[in-house]
Amino acid sequence: MGIGSWLGLWFGLSIPAILAMYLLKRKFIDTKVPSHLLWQRVMKNLEANRPWQKLQNRLLLWLQLLVAAVLVFALMKPYWWAPDGGKGHVVLVADTSGSMGATISTGRGETAEESLGQMKRMIKDYLRQEAKDSDITLLSMNAEPNVVISREKDRSRALEAVDSLQIYYGRAAYDETLSLASALTRDETDAEVVVFTDGQWRGNPDSIPFHVPVKVMKTDAHTGSNLALQQFGVKDGADGKTAVAVVNNGGGAAKEANVNMYGDGKLLQTETARMKPGETVTLTFRNVPDAEVYRAELEGQDDYAADNEAYAFLQRNESPRILLLTRGNLFLEKALQLTGAEVVKMTLTGNEGGASVSGEPGTAVAAVPENAPNLIVIDGQTPSFAAQGDWQKLIDRTPVWTVGGSDGKMDVSGGQPKLENHPVNRYASYNGVYIGSLLNRPLPDWATPIVSIDGHPAVIAGTANGQLRLSFLFDLEDTDFPLSAEFPIVVHEAVSWLTGSGGKNLGRHTAGTRVEIPIAADTVSARWIAKDGLAQKLKVPEIKAEAGEKGINALQQMPPVPGLYVFEQQNREGQTTGYFAESSADPFEVKRGEPNAKLAAIGQAADGNGTAASRAVEAAAANSGGERRQMPLVTLLSCLALLIILVEWGVYQRGRSI
């Protein structure tokens, strides 16, 4: 119990005032009068009274003193500490990023568990105690903020929602989820935000403004050590196939671990890594036999299982073959040669597309090359023979890159290009590049703009008939792009993208990211199937491929759980083709470093004044058995005073006031 205002003690002066009234009360003595003649004398004697008489035990006195004491106590604003039922609206932010999959030990002899399991118990305890009377909104972290439930009053449904939380191993939307929590409580006064996390937080949470109280509740577990397979690859060289694995010791003690290498599920070699705390070691596996999929695996168990396996697909040491159809473009030809590719040039002559090989004169249409190229680059107008016979078949089954053309042009007056996220634009900015005009042509069905100028597509990319397509909708001769230092870099990235997806694997990608996949023209359905690794251990179900109005999308999202997958396509005849791909955990989640110090800064009061950090909040909650609130006693005391006054009135009516 506590006192809200000690100024109410001044009203305690009413108690001695009541006592003074009784002390100064006139006391009359009952007297028998034998004669009316003596009345006047008796009256004079009775006028002599005793003003400072002894207080007597009178019920009315005690009732009046009790009323005064109760009123004085009520004016002091007393209150009880009572368990807090929570704010009217509580927004719970659950950190479901990959680091919550780490195995933890509480240090109290309990069985080790994932951080996610401990966080779920913490949320449930909070719902049962501190937020038992609140509307609950639960947010989790995926690639984007995820609203699990919104303003839920039913506690059973809220607990079911907590049980449904799953770990997202991709790049989690940390600050975006906090921003959503801030927006949901911006115009509320009876609300709070509670963040449950392990402290591994990417971004700047202290930059997000909150208008309600915020609490940060961290798992109190002590993590041990973690070994991680950071990289793994296989290369076909002159001395045979060689595999390389990079292993990191993220713990505080020296570690020794065996790394097993498998080829198509068969154990091939084992190497031992000895690492000091924080050290990274590179292991080399030589004379590796042929296999479609290679897997490296760390023996034993550690804190984080998502980084104990890695997959690789054979990289053959062969230069891609590029067939360049051009009327003469030295800059483009040299840039293609700088990529290390074998470039075969066919010089186009005449408006109808006659051609000669390697610059030799001739007007006849050249024959299709005996060795099929890995990429066809068409500089300028597409020759007419490309849409006929064997040439058309070759182009349909080969990645194609077109540059410029003979269509009508639109003036863009050197506007600044706007770039989209795409592998071809990985190292490009187009700063200082002048592009005066663009081809004015309708976009094909496969095209997605990756560079635009004033809203008009300048570079488009996509997949047609299961083959990658890239098109620059401007002539290089009409720009100064070939003079830019970025030009050979863009050419290199374009060639890498166009020729790197011709095999049966998609490589390694972070979970949740989007990857370009060649989709065959006759594909009617596609799906992701877990084949190995953590995904298979967790029995990840098949994931249906994303589709649009035009069929299966070429841009697909990697599965959210690390492991080896096959992207399987099926046509109308039931025939299937598949592409292997590795989904890996976000590298940020693998590093078990110090908690983000800025996270505690978001714990603030509704008026913006900073409160204690998250550990102080947890300590106070542990000592008090949960958050408490003040329950005023003024109403109760006022009712008690009114009841006493009613009793006093009854005593007075019965004539027992003297």
N, C-alpha and C positions, 0 to 999 in steps of 0.2 A: 504494500500500500504506500501511497505517496501523497504529498500536499502540493496543490497547484498554486496557492497564493497564501503566504503567511500574513498578508495585510488584514485578513479576516479576524486576526486576534484582537484588533482594536475594538471590535464589537463585543469582546468579552467583558468590557466595562459595564455592560447591561446587567451582569450577574450581581456585582456588589450594589448596583442601584436597586435591584429587587430586594436584596437583603436589607438595605437601608430603609426601604419602605415598610418592611415588617418591624424593624427596630423602632421606628418612629410612629408606628400605628398606635392610636389612643386605646387604652385598656379601661373598660368600664366593669364595675363590680356590681353584681346583682344584690339589691338591698330591699328589705321589706319595709314598707311605709305604713305605720299604724293609723295615720290620720292625714286628712287632706291639709290640715293646718301646717303639717311639717313638710309638705311637698317642696315649697320654695327653698327651705333650708337644705333639704337633701340634694336638690339640684345644684346648689352652690358647692356642696361638698364633692359632688360627682365631677365637677369641672376640674378638679385637681386630679390629673392623670399621670401615668408614669411613661414618659416618652422613650427612655432608654431601657425598655424592659428586656427580659431574657427571652431569646427565641424559643418558641415552643414547636413541638413536633406536629406540624400541620400538613395535611395532604396537599392542600392547595399550594402551599409554599414550594413543596418539592416538585409538583407538576410544573409550576412556573419556571423554576430554576432549570428543570430538564428541557423545557421548550427553548429557553434562552441558550443553553449549551448546544443543543442540536442546531439551532439557527447559526450560532457562531461557527460551529464546525462545518456547516454547509457553505458559509461564506468563504472558508479557507480552501474551497474547491478540492476536496479529497478525491482520490481515485484508487482503484484496485488494478494491479497488473494481471491481465487475463491473456490467455493464449490468443494470438491474432488469427482471425479467420481469413486474412488476406484482403487484398484490394478487390474492388469490384471486377476488374479485368486484369488478368495476369498473362503476359506473353512469355512463353518459355522458348528459349533458343537452344536447341540441342546440337552440339558439335558432333556431326556424324562423318567427319573427314577421316581419311585413311589412318591417321595416327591413333584413332580410337580403337583400332584393331590390334594394338600392341598388347601383349600379355603383361599383366602387372602382378605385383605381390605387395600386399598391404603391410607386411612386416609383423603381423600379429598371429602368425601360424595358420592363416587361412589358406584355402586352396586358391592357386593362381587363377585369374580370370581376365577376360578382355576389359579394357577401359570402358567399352560400350556397355557391358553388363553392369558395372558399378555405377555408371552414369544413369542407367535406367532405374536402378534402385533409389538413387538420390532424387530423381524426378518424382518417383512414386511417393517417397516420404514427404517431399515438399507438397504434393497434391493433398495428401492425407492430413497434414498438420498446418502448414502456413497458408495454404490456398484452398482450404476445404470448402469455403463458401463463395469462391470466385468463378467467373467465366474464364475458361481456359482456351488460349490460342497456342498451338504448338508448331514451331518452325524447325525444319531440318535443313542441312546443307547438301545440295547436289551441285551440278554444274551451274544451276540457278537456285535461288531460294525456293524452298518447297513448303507450302502451307499444309501441314498434316491434318489439323483440325482448327476450326475457327469459332471462338466464343461458345465452346461446348460447356453445358451445365451438367450433363450426365457424367458422374465420376467413373462409372464402369466403361463408358466409351473412351474417356480420356486415358484410362489405364491401358485399354486395348491399343490406343494410338501409340502410347509409349512403347509397348511391346513390339509394335510393327516397325520401329526404327531400324534401319539397316545402314551399314557402313558404305560410304561412297569413296572409292579409291582414286578418283580422278582429281582434277584441280577444283577444289571446293570453293563455293562463293561465300567467303568469310564475311567481308565487310558489306557485301550486298545483302546478306541475310540480316545483319545488324541494321542496315538502312531501312529494310522493310519493317523490322520491329519498331524502329523510331517512327516511321510513317503511320503505323497502326495505332500508336499511342499519342500522336502529336496533339490532338484536340481533346484529350481526356485528362481529367483531374484525379480520378480514383482508379489508377492503373499503375502497374510496375512491369519491368522487364527483368527476367532472370536468365542468365547465360550459364549453361552447364558445359564445361570444357575441361580438357587436360592441360590447357595452357599453351599448346602448340598452335600458334595463330599467325597466319600470314596477313600482312596489310597494316593499316593504321587505324585501329578501332577508336582511338581517342579523337579522331577527326570527325566522328559522327555525332551530331547534337541530339541529346535526349531531353525531353520535357517532363519526364516522370522518373521516379527512383529506379536505379539499376543495381542489380546484384550480380556478382560473378562467383559461381560455385565451382571449384576445381576438384577433380578426383585427387584424393589424398594418398595415392599409391606411390611406391618407390620402384622405379623401373630399374632393370638390371643392365644387360648388355645386348647389343644387336650387331649381327654380321649381315652385310648386304652385298649382293651381286650387282654391282653398278653397271657393268657393261659385259657383253658377250657377243662374239662374232666369229665367223668362219670364212676364210678366204682361200681361193684356189690360186696358188702361185707356181713358179717354175720348179720349186722343190717339193711340190705336192700340196695337199690341203693342210692348213694350219688354223687352229682355233685359239682365241685369246679371251681370257676371263679376268675381269678387274674386281677384286674383293676388298671391301672396306670394313675395318673394325671400329664401330661407333661407340664401343663401351669404354669403361675406365680402367680396364685391366687387359694384359696381354692375352691373346687368344691364338689357338691353333685349330684349324678346321680343314677337313677334306672336302674337295670339290670334285664331284663326279660328273663326267661328261657322257651323255647318251646320244646315240644316233638312231632315230626311228624307234625309240624305246629300248634299245640294247646298250648295255654299259660298254663304253669304249675305253676310257682311260680315267685315272684318278690322280689328282695332284694335291699336295698339302700346302696350305698357306699358313705362315707364321707371322703374326702381326702384333705390333705394339699398339697401345691405346691410340686411337685416331689414325692409325697408319693405313695406307692403301697399297695393296700388293697386286702385281700383274702375273698371272699364270699362263703358260703357253703349252698347248697340246699339239704335238707334231704328228705327221703321218696319219692324219685323220681319214678314215675311209668314207666312201660316198654315203650320203643319207639325204632324205628329203627335208627332215627337220632335226635340228640338233638342240639338245637341252643340257644346261649346266645346273647342278643342284648342290646346295650346301648341306652337308650331313648334319644331323642333330637338330635340336630345337633351340630357338632363341626368342627374344621378346616380340619380334615382328616377322610373321611368316610370309607376308606379301612380297618380300624382296629376296627370298631364299632360292628362287628359280628364275632362270632367264632362257630365252630361246633365240636361235639364230637360223638363218636360211643361207645356203651357200651363195657366196658372191664370186662369180667366175671372173677371172682376170682377162676379160675379152673387151676390146674396144667396140663400142656400138658402131654400126655401119649406117651412114646417113647418105641418102640420095638427094642431092640438091638440084632442083630444076630452076634455072635462072637465065636471064638475058644478060647477066653481068652485074655482079655486086661484090666488089672486092672486100668491103668491110664485113659483110655477112659471111662470106666464105672463110676469111681469116678467123673470125670469131668462132665459127663452127669447128675449125681445126684446133683452136686453142682448148677446146673441151677434151681433147685426146681422142676424139672419134675419127674413124676412117671415113673421109668425105669423098664421095664420087659425084662429080659435077656433070650435069647434062645441060649444055648451052642451048637455049631455045632460040629458034630463028623464025622470022616471019610472024604474021598475025595469026596464022592457023596453027602454030605450035609445032613446026618442024624442029628436030632436035639432033644434036650430035653429042657424042660421048667424049668427055675430057677435052673439050674445046676443038675436036676435029671437025672440019667443015662437012656439011651435009644437010640435006633438006628432008630426007625421009624420016618417017617416024621411027625412033629407036626401039629396039626390042626390049622386052622386060628383062631386067638383070637376072642372071642365073642365080646369084646369091641374094636372097630376099633381104632388103634393108631393114634395119630396126626402126628407122624414121625416114619419112619423106618430107622435105622442106620445099615448098613452092614459093618462089620469090616473084611477085607480080601477078599478072593475069594467069589463071589456071589454063593450061593448054587443052585444046579440044579433045586430043586423044586420051586424056586422063579419064574421060567418061565413057570409054569404049573398051570392049573386050577384056584382054588380060590385064591391061592397065587399071581398069576399073576394079577388077577383082583384087589386084595388089593393093590399091588404095583403100579398099573396104576392109582389108585385114591388117592394115599397118597404121600406126600413129602418124598423123599428118599435121604439119605446121605451115600455115599460109601467111604470107607477108604482103600486104597491099592488094591491089587489084585494079580492074578497069571500070568499076561502078562509078556512078555519080558521086560527087564529093560535097561535103558541107563544111563551111568555114567555122572554125572554133576559136580563131584569133589568138592562138597561143595560150589558151586557158590552162590553169593548173590541174594536172591529172589527180584523180582521187583513186586510191588503191584499196582493194579488198584483201582480206586474209587468204592467201593462196601460195603454194610452194614457188610458183614462178616469181612472185613478188617478195620473196623472203628477204633479199638484200637490196631491193630497189626502193627508190624514193621519187625519181623523175624530177628532182629539183633542178631548175635551170634548163630543163629540156623544152625546146620549142616544137610544138606540133601545130601546124597551121590548119590542116583540114583532115577530115575523117571520111571514110567510105560511107555513103548513104545507102545501106542495104538492109533489108529485113533480117532479123536474127534467126538463125536456124533453131530447130526445136532443142538441140542438144546444148545450146550456148548459154553460158552464164557470164555476165560482164565481170571482169576482175580489175579492169582499169577503165575509168570513165572521165570524160571532160565535159563539164557543164551539163551533166545528165545524159550525155551521149556515149555509148560504148566505144572504147578505143581498143581494148584487148578483151577477147572472149575465150573461154575454155569450157571443156566438157567432154562427154563421152558419146560417141556415135557408133552403133553396131559393135559395141563392146571394145572399141578402140578410142584412145585419147585423141582429142582434137584441140588445137590452139590456133588462134588467128589474130594477127595484128591488123586492125582496120585502118592502117595508114601506110603510105609508101615511105620507105626509109630515105629515098632521095628528097622527099619534101620536108624532112625534119633534120635537126642537128643531133638526133639521138646517137647515130654511129660515132660521133665525135666525143660523146660523153664517156667518162670512166666507168659508168654503170653498164654500158652496152655489152661488153663481153661477159659481165657477171650475169646479166639477165639471160643472155644466150645460153650460158652454162647451166643455169637453173632450169631453163626451159627444156634443154636437152635431157638433163637428169630426170625431170618429171616425166617427159614423154617416153623415155626409154627405160626408166626404172620400174615401170609397172607392167612390163610385158610378160613377166614370169607368173608363177602360180603362188606368189606370196606377196603380202602387203607390208611386211616389215614389222617393226616394233613401234607402237604408239601408246601414249599415255591414255589411261582409261578415261572415257567420256569425250575425248577429242573427236573431231570429224576428219574422215579420210576419204579420198577419192577412190572409188572402186569401179573398174570396168564392168559395165552391165551389158550383157548380150541383148541384142535386139528382140530375140524371141523369149526372153525371160518373163515368166508369169508370176513367180514367187521366189522369195529369197529369205534366208534366216541365218542367224549366228548360232553355231553349235560349239559348246565347250568340249575341248578334246583332252586337255591336260592341265596340270598345275592346280593352283588354289581354286580356280573356277570349277574344275571337276570334283575336287574334294568337297566343296560346298554345294555340289549338285545344282549348279546354276541352270535353270531351265532354258530351253531354246528361246531366242529373242527374234521376233519377226522384224524383217527389214522395213525401213521407212519407205513409204510409197506416196506418190502424188497423183494428180489427174493424168499424167502422161506415163504412169507406170512406176517401177522401182527407181528410187532416187539414186543417182550416182554418188552423192555425198551422204555417207552413212556415219553414225556415231558409234565409236568403239564401245564394247560392253563395259559395264562399270566395275567388274571384278577381275583382278589380274589373272592371267593364264593364257593358254594357247587355244585359239578359236579357229574355226573354219567358216568362212562366209560362203554358204552354199546357195547356188542358183539352180532353178528348175524351169525347164521350158514346157510347152504344151504336150510334148511327147513323153514327158516324165524323165528326160535325160537331165543329169545334174553335172555341174562343174563347181569347183571350190577353190577358194583362195585362203591360204594360211595367214594368220595375223596374230601377233602377240599384243595383248593388252597389259600394260605395266602400271604399277602404282606411281602416283605423283612423287617425284624425287624429294619434294619438300616434306612430305609426310614420313619419309624414311629416316630423315635426320632427327634424332631424338636430342635436340639441344635444349638450351635454357628457355623457359616460357617467355612469351612476348611481354616485356615490361609495360608496354602501352595498354595492355588489356585491363590492368587494374584501374587505369584512369577513367574508364567508362563507368565505374561505380560511382555514381553521383546522386545527390538529392534532387528533388523536383525543382528547387530554386536555383540549381546550378552549383551549389557549394559542394566541394568534394567531401566524400566520406572515407571511411577506412578502406583499405585494400581488401581483396577477396579473402585473405587468410584471417583477417580480423573479423570479417563478417561470419566466417565459418566458426571461429572460436566462440564468438558471442552466441551463435546458434547452438553450439554444443553445450556451453555452460548453462544456458537458460532452457534447454530442451526445445528450442524453437523460438522464432520471433514472437514478441509480446506486444500488446497494445494497452493503452490506458482506458479503463472503464470508469467514467465519472460516477460519483456517489451522490451528487447534488439532488437528483430526482428522488432517490431513495430516502435521503434525509428530510427532504421537504415533505414527503408523504408521512414520515414518522412524526414530524412536528405538527402536521395537521391533525393526526390521530390523537396526539397528546392534548392539543387544544380542545378537541371534542370531549375528551375525558374530563378535562378541567371544567368545561361548561356544565357537564353533568354533576360534578361535585358541587359547583356553585349553586345549581338549581336545588339541590337537596339540602341547602342551608348549612353546609359544613365548612363555610368559609372562615369561621372564627374558632 
